[in-house]
Amino acid sequence: MTEAWTPAQRYELITRGIEEVLGGDAIKQILEQNERPVRAYWGTAPTGRPHVGYMVPLTKLADFLRAGVVVKVLFADIHAFLDNMKAPIELVKHRAIYYEKILVCVMKAIGVPTDRLTFVLGSSYQLSENYNFDAYRLAAVVTEHDAKKAGAEVVKQVASPLLSGLLYPGLQALDEQYLDVDFQFGGVDQRKIFTFAEQYLPKLGYKKRSHLMNAMVPGMNGSKMSSSDVDSKIDFLDSPNDISRKIKAAYCMEGEIENNGVLAFVGSVLMPIARMRFEMNPDGLQQEGCSRSFVAEEAPKGTLFSIMRPEKFGGPIFYSKYEDLVQDFKDRKVHPADLKPAVAQALNTLLEPIQKMASEEEFRKIKAQAYPEEEPKAKKIKTKKLNPMIAPYFTKEEGGSAETPEEAAENAKAAGFEYKQRKGKKAAPSAEASSSAAPAEQMQNMSVQP
């Protein structure tokens, strides 16, 4: 942070690019008094695998840090369990570990200084006596209508909702008190929970906090990017080929700027990241864990997005303002065939450190524990059952009942025929009993008399 910045300049940095601010005057007052730093938190419930839309709030954290805000990142494991039908309790712990691992890697990749962040696991305080007593106090004043309304945009809605979904908004409100922050940051889909917190925390004797909301990232189909919609989202672990394929297949009609997920992705993700990285590292020095710049080396200073077209299609074009790109696309000066490859290349460059981490054995184990349903299932080998009457003449490994090959051979010898290995099974000693031995295939189907 620049020491010469005024409170107004710091407030502008905190709120720039924000869709909506509730209670901004309280933040201004703390900045003007300058007696202590502003404190904030951003939280995420570890349910489905995070996607590139998370880059929007993670990039904004850099602005908070530059403005001198003390930032806490909450991995809300208890909330993940309470969010109806998304994360079974036995997986929540593993998913919290997965989220921390991958989001820290993402923050480093885009240039957010993680050494100045505090990471908090929700269960570290949400299971305490005081927190739970406050949850009961809240339950005594919150109506079912208000609780259901508050969680409508966030908690999974079903015909017969569980009580856990009604508890969710109240507990998120309590997080503001127990994390000791001045404002909570989240997406506009959290607005109802934020206004719920502003209404009910004072009823418990706690102060009302401020709330900052960023716009939701549109998916590749033009709607909200969601972890539950595979076609709309780009996962952090998608391969470069998958990313290119998804962007190529995305809805992006020539000249259309409404509901254009590819175009909006440049404005909400790529350009803010490029701007943040330039402001925090104007010399472009390579930092540990940070990806290479996705802006072309030959681009003029201040460029936030490059489209490297062949000369026959107009040559390279560089943008420092999103509005200029939107206008050019609307005027058909930029074709979808130009825009899509540029977006795919920029995103693949940005995700290189994440892809590298994903190939490490330690991370693969963490992912397998967090999302076991995504792991390839081993093909079951069906074992042909033996006729119970001849089971004593084969080992258990071969589908029979004998403990050892020697026991199977003895049993076969006593019955008057030779013991042979079953097809596809480990070989075992044979025992001669007569000059006419029956093949194992015949033994499987024969009826044996003692």
Sequence and secondary structure as in RCSB ss.txt:
>XXXX:A:sequence
MTEAWTPAQRYELITRGIEEVLGGDAIKQILEQNERPVRAYWGTAPTGRPHVGYMVPLTKLADFLRAGVVVKVLF
ADIHAFLDNMKAPIELVKHRAIYYEKILVCVMKAIGVPTDRLTFVLGSSYQLSENYNFDAYRLAAVVTEHDAKKA
GAEVVKQVASPLLSGLLYPGLQALDEQYLDVDFQFGGVDQRKIFTFAEQYLPKLGYKKRSHLMNAMVPGMNGSKM
SSSDVDSKIDFLDSPNDISRKIKAAYCMEGEIENNGVLAFVGSVLMPIARMRFEMNPDGLQQEGCSRSFVAEEAP
KGTLFSIMRPEKFGGPIFYSKYEDLVQDFKDRKVHPADLKPAVAQALNTLLEPIQKMASEEEFRKIKAQAYPEEE
PKAKKIKTKKLNPMIAPYFTKEEGGSAETPEEAAENAKAAGFEYKQRKGKKAAPSAEASSSAAPAEQMQNMSVQP
>XXXX:A:secstr
  TT  HHHHHHHHHTT SEEESHHHHHHHHHH SS  EEEEEE   S  BGGGHHHHHHHHHHHHTT EEEEEE
 HHHHHHSTTTS HHHHHHHHHHHHHHHHHHHHHHT  GGGEEEEETHHHHTSHHHHHHHHHHHTT  HHHHHHH
TTTTS   SS  HHHHHHHHHHHHHHHHTT SEEEEEGGGHHHHHHHHHHGGGGT    EEEEE   B TTSSB 
 TT TTT  BTT  HHHHHHHHHHS   TT  TT HHHHHIIIIIHHHHHHHHHH TT    TT     S TTS 
TT  EEE   GGGT  EEES HHHHHHHHHTTSS HHHHHHHHHHHHHHHTHHHHHHHTSHHHHHHHHHH GGGS
            TTTGGGSBGGGTSSBSSHHHHHHHHHHHTS     TTS         SS   HHHHHH     
